[in-house]
Amino acid sequence: MISRRTFLSILFASCISLISWLNFTPAADALGGKLPAINQPAPEFTLPTNTGNGKISLSDLRGKWLVLYFYPKDFT
């Protein structure tokens, strides 16, 4: 008879293998387009808020501290 600990270890490993095989990570959709120029002001953009109750634009944040990072190799 198999011990409960061994059974749970095998079950856990099987679940991890299944999840990685099914690849539940959502696919990233690259928007493409022109990359922003290096050492130049960021282009104007508007995005939905993370709460989904509106939008925010880069111009809304003028005069405030902001860290904006582009990942050009991820097409974001």
C-alpha positions in Angstrom: 0.0 0.0 0.0 1.3 3.5 -0.9 1.6 6.1 1.8 -0.5 9.2 1.8 2.6 11.4 1.5 3.9 9.5 -1.5 0.4 9.6 -3.1 0.1 13.3 -2.6 3.6 13.9 -4.0 2.8 11.9 -7.1 -0.5 13.6 -7.5 1.1 17.1 -7.1 3.8 16.3 -9.6 1.2 15.0 -12.1 -0.8 18.1 -11.8 2.2 20.3 -12.3 3.1 18.3 -15.4 -0.4 18.5 -16.8 -0.6 22.3 -16.2 2.7 22.9 -17.9 1.7 20.6 -20.8 -1.6 22.4 -21.3 0.1 25.8 -21.0 -2.5 27.8 -19.3 -0.6 31.1 -19.7 -2.5 33.4 -22.0 -0.9 34.3 -25.3 0.4 37.8 -25.6 -1.0 39.7 -28.6 1.7 41.9 -30.1 0.4 45.2 -31.4 3.4 45.8 -33.6 3.8 49.2 -34.9 6.6 51.7 -34.5 8.8 51.5 -31.4 9.3 54.6 -29.4 12.6 56.5 -30.1 15.3 56.1 -27.5 15.9 59.2 -25.3 12.8 60.9 -26.6 9.5 61.8 -24.8 7.1 58.9 -24.6 4.4 58.9 -27.2 0.9 59.9 -26.1 -1.4 56.9 -25.2 -4.6 56.1 -23.5 -5.3 52.8 -21.7 -8.1 51.3 -19.6 -7.6 51.5 -15.8 -6.9 48.3 -13.9 -10.3 48.6 -12.2 -12.1 48.8 -15.5 -14.0 52.0 -14.6 -12.4 54.4 -17.0 -9.3 55.3 -19.0 -6.1 57.1 -18.2 -3.8 58.9 -20.6 -0.2 59.8 -20.4 -1.2 63.5 -20.6 -3.3 63.0 -17.4 -0.1 62.4 -15.5 2.0 65.4 -16.7 3.7 67.1 -13.9 3.6 64.0 -11.7 6.4 61.5 -11.0 6.0 58.5 -13.3 8.0 55.5 -14.2 7.3 54.3 -17.7 9.1 51.3 -19.1 8.8 49.9 -22.6 9.6 46.2 -23.3 10.6 46.4 -27.0 11.5 42.8 -27.2 8.0 41.8 -25.9 6.2 44.1 -28.4 4.5 45.9 -25.6 
